[in-house]
């Protein structure tokens, strides 16, 4: 049966393919340390207890009908106050849109500002921008990044591509790397956007900036989160933020995301999300509105979550640095934010004990799944080529002990390669 050209040409998720392999091995009774999914095991990282109770109470109070298309007003008011207290950002409730997580927000931003054929600029690796370009038949301009700058794009790398572009899509802390913009680097990129928009004529579509900061509350040590509007207030009319509760409160299944930005763009996104029916469930909105008002509960939860995540990331990072010191061709970048560690496993061209040559990062990953009982995600799943020897490791669904135990298995598996 014939289907649309969009359906025929849309690329499937590489992460789902990896998950299929893991699930098959689990079906066979094998225990795989799954560091692929950008999620939390809720038995290891439960959501905040007051939020959980608030959701239960809202269901008991029969808050189960349709919410407003842009989100409950009391939640948008709470988000407005949260943004002011955390980032000193001033956004009124009518400049905030609530949806079922952040994914509908990103898609609605693309739909609200990008026309078929428009140029969309984004770095690789990054999450899902290539798929949204496919959905809209936009021209994807992919900026390769390097480990020397922690896989964050620089102004010099971006500058040649902004002329005539409609959207620049950025994320910090970055999925998949867990790395972040420095203040200086983000300021330089902001200045590029300002300069490009000064060349646009009256009535011409501006260069918009999509800024995904869903992991902004999960930063470690000396690393500080920065955002474009705080650094350059004149960008407020063209910057559209993606944010929410999914990551900072380990609440991926609660489905409460919020975007905020220029009133005219947010109003169009509201209509799009309404037609998609991608609302956040009303009881969860009611509970989140109450939870965000209690700074002590928010801060105590974030402190514990960040401490545990950082300990897992540091353990994995230290383990890879030890492997590197032992002569293995691996590396890792210091954890800065989010739930991800960027690791290097450079074994393409090596031969497994059964005589198979590992030709790509995908081959290396599946070898480790079978031999070390551990799964990562190659950066090729995030827009790089398949020869890139870098991988995402996500620690949200593993215990600290799981991570400690997988390191010797990786060492043993790599030692077998010739």
C-alpha positions as CSV (number, residue, x, y, z in Angstrom):
1,X,0.0,0.0,0.0
2,X,1.3,3.4,-0.9
3,X,2.1,5.9,1.9
4,X,3.2,9.5,1.9
5,X,6.6,10.6,0.8
6,X,7.2,11.9,4.3
7,X,6.5,8.5,5.8
8,X,8.7,6.8,3.2
9,X,11.6,9.1,3.8
10,X,11.5,9.6,7.6
11,X,14.5,8.0,9.3
12,X,13.9,5.6,12.1
13,X,15.5,6.1,15.5
14,X,18.9,4.4,15.9
15,X,18.3,4.3,19.6
16,X,15.2,2.2,19.1
17,X,17.2,-0.2,17.0
18,X,19.7,-0.6,19.8
19,X,16.8,-1.1,22.2
20,X,15.5,-3.9,20.1
21,X,18.9,-5.7,20.3
22,X,18.9,-5.2,24.1
23,X,15.4,-6.4,24.5
24,X,16.1,-9.6,22.5
25,X,19.1,-10.4,24.7
26,X,17.1,-9.7,27.8
27,X,14.4,-12.1,26.5
28,X,17.2,-14.7,26.4
29,X,17.9,-14.1,30.0
30,X,20.9,-11.9,29.7
31,X,21.4,-8.9,32.1
32,X,22.4,-5.8,30.0
33,X,23.6,-2.5,31.6
34,X,21.5,-0.2,29.5
35,X,23.2,3.2,29.3
36,X,21.3,4.2,26.1
37,X,18.0,5.7,27.1
38,X,17.8,9.4,28.2
39,X,15.5,8.5,31.0
40,X,15.4,7.6,34.7
41,X,14.6,4.3,36.3
42,X,11.9,5.5,38.7
43,X,12.8,2.9,41.2
44,X,16.3,4.4,41.4
45,X,15.2,8.0,40.9
46,X,11.6,8.5,42.0
47,X,9.9,11.9,41.4
48,X,9.7,14.3,44.4
49,X,7.4,12.9,47.1
50,X,5.3,16.1,47.4
51,X,4.8,16.2,43.6
52,X,3.7,12.5,43.6
53,X,1.3,13.2,46.4
54,X,0.0,16.3,44.6
55,X,-0.8,14.2,41.5
56,X,-2.6,11.6,43.6
57,X,-4.6,14.4,45.3
58,X,-5.5,16.0,42.0
59,X,-6.9,12.7,40.6
60,X,-8.8,12.2,43.9
61,X,-10.2,15.7,43.4
62,X,-11.5,14.7,39.9
63,X,-9.2,17.1,38.0
64,X,-9.5,14.8,35.0
65,X,-11.2,16.9,32.2
66,X,-9.5,18.9,29.4
67,X,-6.9,21.5,30.5
68,X,-6.7,24.8,28.7
69,X,-4.9,24.5,25.4
70,X,-1.9,26.6,26.6
71,X,-1.8,24.9,30.1
72,X,-3.4,25.7,33.4
73,X,-3.1,29.3,34.3
74,X,-1.9,28.6,37.8
75,X,0.9,26.4,36.4
76,X,1.9,29.1,33.9
77,X,2.0,31.6,36.8
78,X,4.1,29.2,38.8
79,X,6.5,28.7,35.8
80,X,6.7,32.5,35.4
81,X,7.8,32.9,39.0
82,X,10.2,29.9,38.7
83,X,11.9,31.5,35.7
84,X,12.2,34.7,37.5
85,X,13.7,33.2,40.6
86,X,16.0,30.7,38.8
87,X,17.2,32.8,35.8
88,X,15.9,36.3,36.4
89,X,13.9,35.9,33.2
90,X,10.6,37.9,32.9
91,X,7.9,36.0,31.0
92,X,4.2,36.6,31.6
93,X,1.8,33.6,31.7
94,X,0.6,34.4,28.2
95,X,4.2,34.0,27.0
96,X,4.4,30.5,28.4
97,X,3.0,27.3,26.8
98,X,2.6,24.0,28.6
99,X,2.6,20.7,26.7
100,X,3.0,17.0,27.2
101,X,6.8,17.1,27.7
102,X,9.3,19.1,25.7
103,X,9.1,17.2,22.4
104,X,5.8,18.7,21.3
105,X,7.2,22.1,22.1
106,X,10.2,21.6,19.8
107,X,8.1,20.3,17.0
108,X,5.6,23.2,17.4
109,X,8.5,25.7,17.2
110,X,9.6,24.2,13.9
111,X,6.0,24.3,12.7
112,X,5.4,27.8,13.8
113,X,8.5,29.5,12.2
114,X,9.9,27.1,9.5
115,X,8.5,26.8,6.0
116,X,9.4,24.0,3.6
117,X,12.8,24.9,2.1
118,X,13.8,27.2,4.9
119,X,17.3,26.8,6.3
120,X,17.7,25.4,9.8
121,X,21.1,25.5,11.4
122,X,22.1,23.1,14.2
123,X,25.2,21.2,15.4
124,X,26.0,17.6,15.3
125,X,25.8,15.7,17.5
126,X,22.4,17.0,18.7
127,X,19.0,15.5,19.4
128,X,16.3,15.1,16.7
129,X,16.8,18.3,14.8
130,X,17.5,16.3,11.7
131,X,14.2,14.5,12.0
132,X,12.2,17.7,12.5
133,X,13.8,19.1,9.4
134,X,12.7,15.9,7.5
135,X,9.2,16.4,8.8
136,X,9.0,20.0,7.5
137,X,11.1,19.5,4.4
138,X,13.4,22.1,5.6
139,X,17.0,22.5,4.5
140,X,19.1,21.1,7.3
141,X,22.5,22.8,7.7
142,X,24.5,20.6,10.1
143,X,27.5,22.1,11.9
144,X,30.2,19.5,12.7
145,X,31.7,20.0,16.2
146,X,34.8,18.7,17.8
147,X,35.9,17.1,21.1
148,X,38.4,20.0,21.4
149,X,35.4,22.3,22.3
150,X,33.5,19.5,24.1
151,X,31.3,19.0,21.0
152,X,29.7,22.5,21.5
153,X,29.4,24.6,18.4
154,X,31.4,27.8,18.2
155,X,30.6,31.2,16.7
156,X,33.3,30.6,14.0
157,X,31.7,27.3,13.0
158,X,28.2,28.8,12.9
159,X,28.9,32.1,11.3
160,X,29.2,31.0,7.6
161,X,25.7,29.4,7.7
162,X,23.4,32.0,9.2
163,X,22.8,34.2,6.1
164,X,19.2,33.7,5.2
165,X,18.6,31.0,7.8
166,X,15.2,30.9,9.7
167,X,16.2,28.9,12.8
168,X,19.3,28.3,14.8
169,X,18.7,25.3,17.2
170,X,20.9,25.1,20.2
171,X,20.8,23.1,23.5
172,X,22.8,23.4,26.7
173,X,23.5,21.3,28.6
174,X,23.6,19.3,25.4
175,X,21.9,16.0,24.7
176,X,23.8,13.8,23.9
177,X,27.1,15.1,25.3
178,X,26.3,16.4,28.8
179,X,28.6,19.4,27.9
180,X,27.7,23.1,28.1
181,X,28.3,26.5,26.6
182,X,30.7,28.8,28.3
183,X,29.5,32.3,28.9
184,X,32.0,33.6,26.3
185,X,31.1,31.1,23.6
186,X,27.3,31.7,24.0
187,X,27.8,35.5,24.0
188,X,29.7,35.2,20.7
189,X,26.9,33.2,19.1
190,X,24.3,35.6,20.4
191,X,26.1,38.4,18.8
192,X,26.0,36.6,15.5
193,X,22.2,36.2,15.7
194,X,21.9,40.0,16.5
195,X,24.1,40.9,13.6
196,X,22.3,38.7,11.2
197,X,18.9,40.1,12.2
198,X,20.1,43.6,11.6
199,X,20.4,42.6,7.9
200,X,16.8,41.5,7.6
201,X,14.3,43.9,5.9
202,X,11.0,45.0,7.4
203,X,8.4,42.2,7.0
204,X,11.1,39.6,6.4
205,X,11.2,36.6,8.7
206,X,13.9,37.0,11.4
207,X,16.5,34.5,12.4
208,X,14.9,32.7,15.3
209,X,16.9,31.0,18.1
210,X,15.5,27.8,19.6
211,X,17.2,27.3,22.9
212,X,16.6,24.0,24.6
213,X,17.5,24.2,28.3
214,X,15.6,21.2,29.6
215,X,18.7,20.1,31.6
216,X,19.5,23.6,33.0
217,X,18.9,22.6,36.6
218,X,21.3,19.6,36.3
219,X,24.7,21.2,36.3
220,X,27.8,20.1,38.3
221,X,30.7,21.7,40.0
222,X,32.0,25.0,38.6
223,X,29.8,24.7,35.4
224,X,27.1,27.3,35.2
225,X,24.2,27.4,32.9
226,X,23.8,30.5,30.7
227,X,20.9,31.5,28.4
228,X,20.8,33.9,25.4
229,X,18.2,36.4,26.8
230,X,20.0,37.0,30.1
231,X,23.2,37.6,28.2
232,X,21.7,39.6,25.4
233,X,18.2,41.0,26.3
234,X,17.7,42.3,22.7
235,X,17.3,38.6,21.7
236,X,14.1,38.2,23.7
237,X,11.9,38.9,20.6
238,X,13.5,36.0,18.6
239,X,14.4,33.4,21.2
240,X,12.1,30.5,21.9
241,X,13.0,28.4,25.0
242,X,12.3,24.8,25.6
243,X,12.2,23.7,29.2
244,X,10.1,21.6,31.6
245,X,10.0,19.2,34.6
246,X,11.0,16.0,32.8
247,X,14.7,15.9,33.5
248,X,15.2,18.1,36.6
249,X,12.6,16.2,38.6
250,X,13.2,12.8,37.0
251,X,9.6,13.1,35.8
252,X,9.8,12.0,32.2
253,X,6.5,10.1,32.4
254,X,4.7,12.9,34.2
255,X,4.7,14.8,30.9
256,X,4.9,18.5,31.9
257,X,7.0,20.6,29.6
258,X,6.9,24.4,29.2
259,X,8.2,26.6,26.4
260,X,8.3,30.4,26.5
261,X,9.2,33.2,24.2
262,X,7.7,36.0,22.0
263,X,4.0,36.3,22.5
264,X,3.2,36.1,18.8
265,X,5.2,32.9,18.3
266,X,3.8,31.3,21.5
267,X,0.3,32.0,20.5
268,X,0.8,30.2,17.2
269,X,2.5,27.3,19.0
270,X,-0.5,27.1,21.3
271,X,-2.8,26.6,18.2
272,X,-0.5,23.9,16.8
273,X,-0.2,22.0,20.1
274,X,-4.0,22.3,20.5
275,X,-4.6,20.7,17.1
276,X,-2.0,18.0,18.0
277,X,-3.8,17.3,21.3
278,X,-0.4,17.3,22.9
279,X,-1.5,18.6,26.3
280,X,0.0,17.8,29.6
281,X,-2.5,15.8,31.8
282,X,-4.5,18.2,34.0
283,X,-3.8,16.4,37.3
284,X,-0.1,16.6,36.7
285,X,-0.4,20.3,35.8
286,X,-2.3,21.0,39.0
287,X,0.3,19.2,41.1
288,X,3.3,20.8,39.3
289,X,1.8,24.3,39.8
290,X,1.8,23.7,43.6
291,X,5.2,22.0,43.7
292,X,7.1,24.8,42.0
293,X,5.9,27.2,44.6
294,X,7.8,25.4,47.4
295,X,11.4,26.4,47.0
296,X,12.6,24.2,49.9
297,X,11.1,21.1,48.4
298,X,12.5,21.9,44.9
299,X,16.0,22.7,46.2
300,X,16.2,19.7,48.5
301,X,15.1,17.3,45.7
302,X,17.5,18.9,43.1
303,X,20.4,18.7,45.6
304,X,19.9,15.0,46.2
305,X,19.3,14.2,42.5
306,X,22.3,16.1,41.3
307,X,24.5,14.6,43.9
308,X,23.6,11.0,42.9
309,X,23.7,11.7,39.2
310,X,27.1,13.4,39.5
311,X,28.5,10.5,41.5
312,X,27.5,8.0,38.8
313,X,28.9,10.2,36.0
314,X,32.1,10.8,37.9
315,X,32.5,7.0,38.5
316,X,32.1,6.3,34.9
317,X,34.4,9.1,33.9
318,X,37.1,8.0,36.3
319,X,36.8,4.4,35.1
320,X,37.3,5.5,31.5
321,X,40.3,7.7,32.4
322,X,41.8,4.6,34.2
323,X,41.3,2.5,31.1
324,X,43.0,5.2,29.1
325,X,45.9,5.2,31.5
326,X,46.1,1.5,31.2
327,X,46.7,1.8,27.4
328,X,43.2,1.3,26.1
329,X,42.2,3.5,23.2
330,X,39.4,5.2,25.1
331,X,38.6,8.6,26.5
332,X,35.9,10.6,28.2
333,X,35.0,14.3,28.6
334,X,34.5,15.7,32.1
335,X,30.8,15.6,33.1
336,X,29.3,19.1,33.2
337,X,25.5,18.7,33.2
338,X,22.5,16.5,32.3
339,X,22.7,12.8,32.8
340,X,25.2,12.0,30.0
341,X,28.9,11.3,29.7
342,X,30.7,11.6,26.4
343,X,33.0,8.6,25.9
344,X,35.4,7.6,23.2
345,X,35.9,4.0,22.2
346,X,38.2,4.0,19.2
347,X,38.4,0.4,18.1
348,X,37.2,0.5,14.4
349,X,39.3,-1.9,12.4
350,X,39.9,-4.3,15.2
351,X,39.0,-7.9,15.0
352,X,36.8,-9.8,17.5
353,X,37.7,-13.3,18.9
354,X,35.4,-14.9,16.3
355,X,37.1,-13.1,13.5
356,X,34.6,-10.3,12.8
357,X,36.1,-6.9,11.9
358,X,34.5,-4.0,13.7
359,X,34.0,-1.4,10.9
360,X,32.0,1.3,12.6
361,X,30.9,2.7,15.9
362,X,27.7,0.7,15.5
363,X,29.7,-2.5,15.3
364,X,31.7,-1.5,18.4
365,X,28.5,-0.9,20.3
366,X,26.9,-4.2,19.4
367,X,30.2,-6.0,20.3
368,X,30.1,-4.4,23.7
369,X,26.4,-5.3,24.1
370,X,27.3,-9.0,23.5
371,X,30.7,-9.2,25.2
372,X,30.5,-6.7,28.0
373,X,26.8,-6.7,28.6
374,X,26.7,-2.9,28.3
375,X,25.0,-0.6,25.7
376,X,25.8,2.9,24.8
377,X,24.5,5.1,21.9
378,X,27.0,6.0,19.1
379,X,27.0,9.7,18.1
380,X,26.0,8.5,14.6
381,X,22.5,8.4,16.1
382,X,22.7,12.1,16.7
383,X,23.7,13.2,13.2
384,X,27.4,12.5,13.0
385,X,28.9,9.9,10.5
386,X,29.2,6.3,11.5
387,X,33.0,6.5,11.8
388,X,32.9,8.9,14.8
389,X,34.3,6.9,17.7
390,X,32.3,8.8,20.3
391,X,29.3,7.6,22.3
392,X,26.6,8.8,24.7
393,X,26.4,7.1,28.1
394,X,23.2,7.8,30.0
395,X,23.3,7.0,33.8
396,X,19.7,7.8,34.7
397,X,18.6,4.1,34.5
398,X,21.5,2.5,36.2
399,X,22.6,2.3,39.9
400,X,26.0,3.3,41.0
401,X,26.8,-0.3,41.6
402,X,25.7,-1.2,38.1
403,X,28.2,1.4,36.8
404,X,31.0,0.1,39.0
405,X,30.4,-3.5,37.8
406,X,30.3,-2.7,34.1
407,X,33.8,-1.1,34.0
408,X,35.8,-4.4,34.4
409,X,33.5,-6.0,31.8
410,X,34.4,-3.3,29.3
411,X,38.1,-3.7,30.0
412,X,37.9,-7.5,29.5
413,X,35.9,-7.1,26.2
414,X,38.3,-4.5,24.8
415,X,41.3,-6.6,25.8
416,X,40.0,-9.4,23.5
417,X,40.2,-7.3,20.4
418,X,43.1,-7.7,18.0
